[in-house]
Amino acid sequence: MEALTYSRLHNALGAAGVARRALLEAAGYASRRQAFGNALTAYPMLQDELLALLVSAEASFALAFEAATAFERAQGAALDTET
């Protein structure tokens, strides 16, 4: 069961990292891409979308980190009761 928990935590943190990297790539592309003479990042609608992606990516990282911290605390409590 412990191996399953470790792989779930690994997958959650990996997915959060991929989401963060995808956001960086999207923001970089949008700043280079021109439409109607302006970078895409100059348009409020795209800024809102990038902000929503940022919030989601950071929330997923925070949630995965909190789950890892809770798991680590539970492991420590289990070790304390065994000794």
VEXTORKOL-299363 format. One line per 4 residues: number of its first residue (from 1); their letters; for each residue z, x, y of N, C-alpha, C, CB. Coordinates in pm, 1 decimal. Glycine has a CB too. Layout:
REM residues N
NUM) A) Z,X,Y,Z,X,Y,Z,X,Y,Z,X,Y | ...
//
This chain:
REM residues 83
1) MEAL) 0.0,82.2,-119.2,0.0,0.0,0.0,0.0,86.9,126.0,120.7,-93.6,-0.4 | 68.6,200.0,119.7,75.4,288.7,235.0,-62.4,344.6,269.9,173.2,402.8,208.2 | -141.4,377.5,168.4,-276.4,430.0,193.2,-362.3,325.7,262.9,-343.1,473.8,61.2 | -344.5,200.3,226.8,-419.3,92.0,290.5,-382.1,81.9,438.5,-392.4,-42.4,218.7
5) TYSR) -254.2,94.5,467.4,-208.7,88.7,606.1,-265.0,205.4,686.4,-55.5,89.2,612.5 | -260.2,325.2,627.4,-316.6,441.1,697.0,-465.3,421.7,725.8,-295.7,568.3,614.2 | -539.5,370.2,630.2,-683.0,355.1,654.1,-710.0,244.6,755.5,-756.3,325.1,523.0 | -628.0,142.3,759.4,-644.4,39.1,862.1,-617.1,96.3,1001.2,-550.5,-80.2,834.3
9) LHNA) -511.8,176.7,1012.9,-481.3,239.2,1141.5,-593.0,334.9,1182.4,-346.8,313.9,1134.8 | -641.7,410.7,1086.7,-751.2,504.3,1113.9,-875.3,429.7,1162.1,-784.4,586.7,987.9 | -908.0,321.0,1095.7,-1024.8,241.0,1135.4,-1006.6,178.4,1272.9,-1051.4,131.6,1032.5 | -886.0,129.4,1301.4,-860.6,66.9,1431.5,-872.2,169.8,1544.1,-721.0,1.1,1433.4
13) LGAA) -813.4,286.2,1525.1,-821.1,389.1,1628.2,-963.4,443.4,1640.9,-723.6,503.2,1597.0 | -1033.9,455.0,1530.1,-1173.4,498.7,1534.4,-1260.7,399.2,1609.4,-1227.1,518.6,1393.3 | -1240.7,271.4,1582.7,-1318.7,168.1,1652.0,-1288.4,167.6,1801.6,-1289.4,29.4,1592.0 | -1162.5,188.5,1837.2,-1125.8,194.5,1978.9,-1192.7,314.7,2045.9,-972.0,202.5,1995.1
17) GVAR) -1199.1,425.8,1975.9,-1266.2,544.0,2029.9,-1415.1,522.0,2047.3,-1242.6,663.1,1940.0 | -1476.3,455.5,1951.5,-1619.6,424.9,1961.2,-1645.2,329.8,2078.1,-1671.7,362.7,1828.7 | -1558.3,231.5,2096.5,-1574.2,138.3,2208.3,-1562.7,211.5,2341.7,-1469.2,25.9,2200.3 | -1468.6,304.2,2350.4,-1451.6,381.6,2474.2,-1575.6,466.4,2501.6,-1326.1,471.9,2465.5
21) RALL) -1627.9,530.5,2396.7,-1747.3,613.6,2413.8,-1868.7,527.9,2450.4,-1775.8,693.8,2285.3 | -1881.7,411.5,2388.7,-1993.1,322.2,2419.7,-1987.5,277.6,2566.4,-1991.1,199.3,2326.1 | -1868.2,252.8,2615.7,-1852.1,216.5,2755.8,-1896.7,330.6,2846.6,-1706.6,179.1,2785.0 | -1858.3,452.7,2813.6,-1900.4,568.0,2893.9,-2051.7,583.6,2893.5,-1835.0,695.9,2841.9
25) EAAG) -2112.5,564.3,2778.0,-2259.0,572.7,2769.1,-2325.4,461.9,2849.9,-2304.4,565.0,2622.5 | -2273.2,340.9,2841.2,-2330.3,228.1,2915.0,-2318.0,249.7,3065.5,-2261.0,96.9,2874.6 | -2202.3,298.8,3108.7,-2182.3,323.2,3251.7,-2275.0,435.1,3300.3,-2034.4,359.4,3280.5 | -2291.4,538.3,3220.1,-2381.7,647.0,3257.7,-2526.0,600.4,3267.4,-2371.3,760.6,3157.9
29) YASR) -2568.1,520.6,3169.8,-2704.3,467.7,3172.1,-2725.2,376.9,3293.1,-2734.3,390.9,3042.3 | -2628.3,291.1,3319.2,-2641.2,196.7,3429.8,-2645.5,268.7,3564.1,-2526.0,96.8,3427.8 | -2578.1,381.5,3573.3,-2581.4,454.1,3700.5,-2713.7,528.4,3720.0,-2465.0,552.8,3707.6 | -2781.7,563.2,3610.6,-2912.0,630.7,3620.4,-3027.3,532.7,3632.9,-2934.3,719.1,3499.2
33) RQAF) -3013.6,415.8,3575.9,-3122.1,316.6,3571.7,-3137.2,249.6,3706.5,-3096.1,210.8,3462.8 | -3259.8,240.4,3754.3,-3289.2,179.3,3883.3,-3353.3,41.4,3864.2,-3381.7,270.5,3966.2 | -3314.3,-51.3,3948.1,-3376.9,-183.6,3952.9,-3380.3,-228.9,4097.7,-3300.2,-287.1,3863.4 | -3496.5,-262.9,4144.6,-3515.4,-307.3,4282.8,-3466.4,-202.2,4382.4,-3442.2,-439.8,4306.4
37) GNAL) -3483.0,-75.9,4345.8,-3448.6,33.2,4436.6,-3302.8,76.5,4435.6,-3484.3,-5.7,4572.8 | -3221.6,14.1,4354.0,-3079.3,48.5,4346.3,-3040.0,77.9,4202.0,-2992.1,-65.8,4403.6 | -2934.8,158.7,4187.2,-2879.6,178.8,4053.8,-2821.0,46.6,4004.9,-2771.4,291.7,4053.8 | -2824.1,25.0,3874.1,-2770.4,-100.4,3819.8,-2622.4,-118.7,3852.8,-2790.0,-104.4,3668.7
41) TAYP) -2552.0,-7.1,3867.3,-2409.6,-17.0,3898.1,-2383.1,-69.1,4038.8,-2344.1,117.6,3881.3 | -2485.3,-80.3,4119.6,-2468.2,-135.0,4254.8,-2456.7,-286.7,4253.8,-2584.5,-93.3,4343.7 | -2489.1,-350.5,4141.0,-2489.5,-496.0,4133.2,-2356.2,-547.5,4079.5,-2605.1,-544.7,4044.6 | -2295.3,-640.9,4151.5,-2162.9,-690.8,4113.4,-2155.5,-749.7,3972.8,-2119.5,-794.2,4210.9
45) MLQD) -2261.5,-816.2,3928.3,-2257.0,-876.1,3794.8,-2242.4,-768.8,3687.6,-2383.3,-959.5,3768.9 | -2313.9,-659.6,3702.4,-2302.3,-551.4,3605.2,-2166.9,-482.2,3617.5,-2415.8,-449.8,3624.0 | -2116.8,-468.8,3738.5,-1983.0,-411.5,3756.6,-1878.6,-495.1,3683.7,-1948.0,-401.6,3906.5 | -1892.1,-627.8,3692.2,-1799.9,-717.2,3621.3,-1809.8,-698.4,3469.8,-1828.9,-863.6,3657.9
49) ELLA) -1931.5,-683.1,3419.2,-1950.4,-662.4,3275.3,-1889.3,-530.4,3229.5,-2099.4,-665.7,3240.2 | -1912.6,-425.4,3306.9,-1854.8,-295.5,3271.8,-1702.5,-299.8,3278.4,-1908.4,-185.9,3365.1 | -1648.9,-371.8,3374.6,-1504.5,-386.0,3384.9,-1448.4,-462.5,3265.6,-1467.2,-456.4,3514.9 | -1517.5,-567.5,3223.5,-1473.5,-643.2,3106.0,-1475.6,-554.8,2981.3,-1562.9,-767.3,3085.0
53) LLVS) -1578.3,-472.5,2968.6,-1584.4,-379.0,2856.2,-1470.1,-278.1,2862.1,-1718.9,-305.9,2854.9 | -1439.7,-230.3,2980.9,-1330.2,-135.3,2997.9,-1197.2,-197.9,2956.6,-1323.3,-87.1,3143.5 | -1173.3,-318.5,3000.3,-1048.4,-386.7,2966.0,-1039.1,-406.7,2814.7,-1038.7,-522.9,3039.0 | -1147.3,-448.5,2752.7,-1146.8,-469.1,2607.6,-1125.5,-338.9,2531.2,-1277.3,-533.4,2563.5
57) AEAS) -1192.2,-233.3,2574.1,-1179.5,-104.4,2506.6,-1038.0,-50.0,2519.6,-1279.9,-4.0,2563.5 | -981.5,-58.4,2638.3,-845.5,-7.9,2658.7,-742.9,-93.8,2586.2,-812.6,-2.5,2807.7 | -764.8,-224.8,2582.8,-673.4,-313.1,2510.4,-677.1,-284.4,2360.7,-708.5,-460.1,2536.9 | -794.7,-259.0,2306.5,-803.9,-229.7,2163.6,-736.1,-96.8,2131.3,-951.0,-226.5,2118.5
61) FALA) -750.9,1.7,2218.9,-682.6,128.9,2197.7,-531.2,111.5,2205.9,-729.7,232.6,2300.4 | -484.1,37.1,2305.5,-339.9,14.5,2321.1,-282.3,-60.8,2201.8,-311.7,-63.1,2450.3 | -354.4,-160.0,2153.1,-307.8,-237.1,2037.9,-302.5,-150.9,1912.4,-398.5,-358.0,2014.6 | -405.2,-70.6,1890.7,-406.1,17.8,1773.7,-294.7,121.5,1783.7,-542.5,87.9,1759.8
65) FEAA) -272.0,175.6,1902.6,-166.1,273.6,1921.8,-29.3,209.5,1899.5,-174.3,335.0,2062.4 | -10.7,87.9,1946.8,115.5,16.9,1926.5,138.6,-10.4,1777.5,116.3,-115.4,2006.0 | 33.0,-46.6,1705.4,45.5,-68.9,1561.0,82.9,61.0,1489.6,-86.3,-125.6,1503.3 | 22.3,171.8,1530.8,54.8,301.4,1470.2,199.6,339.8,1499.4,-40.7,410.9,1522.1
69) TAFE) 244.8,313.2,1620.6,383.6,343.5,1657.2,480.6,257.7,1576.2,406.0,320.8,1808.3 | 450.0,130.5,1560.2,535.1,41.3,1480.7,538.6,86.1,1335.1,485.2,-104.2,1490.3 | 424.7,127.3,1282.1,419.3,174.8,1144.5,503.5,301.1,1128.9,273.7,201.5,1102.0 | 492.6,390.4,1226.1,570.4,514.8,1220.4,720.2,485.4,1226.2,530.2,608.9,1335.8
73) RAQG) 759.9,391.6,1309.8,901.6,353.2,1316.9,948.6,294.4,1184.7,924.8,252.1,1430.5 | 864.7,210.2,1125.1,901.2,148.5,996.4,911.7,255.5,887.7,796.9,40.4,955.7 | 823.5,352.3,890.3,830.8,461.2,793.4,959.6,539.6,812.2,709.1,554.2,806.6 | 997.7,567.1,935.3,1120.6,639.7,962.5,1242.4,560.8,918.5,1130.7,672.8,1109.6
77) AALD) 1241.4,430.0,940.6,1352.9,345.1,898.1,1361.9,341.3,747.0,1337.5,203.0,953.7 | 1246.9,338.9,680.8,1246.2,338.2,534.3,1300.1,468.8,479.4,1104.9,313.3,481.0 | 1266.8,579.6,543.3,1316.8,709.9,500.4,1467.5,719.6,522.9,1244.2,822.9,575.4 | 1517.8,661.6,630.3,1661.2,664.3,658.0,1740.5,586.3,554.6,1688.9,608.9,796.0
81) TET) 1686.1,475.3,504.9,1757.1,395.5,407.0,1752.5,456.7,267.6,1700.1,256.8,403.6 | 1653.9,541.3,241.5,1642.0,605.0,110.0,1741.9,717.9,92.2,1501.2,658.0,89.8 | 1782.9,783.0,199.9,1872.7,898.4,186.1,2016.3,861.8,187.0,1848.4,995.6,293.6
//
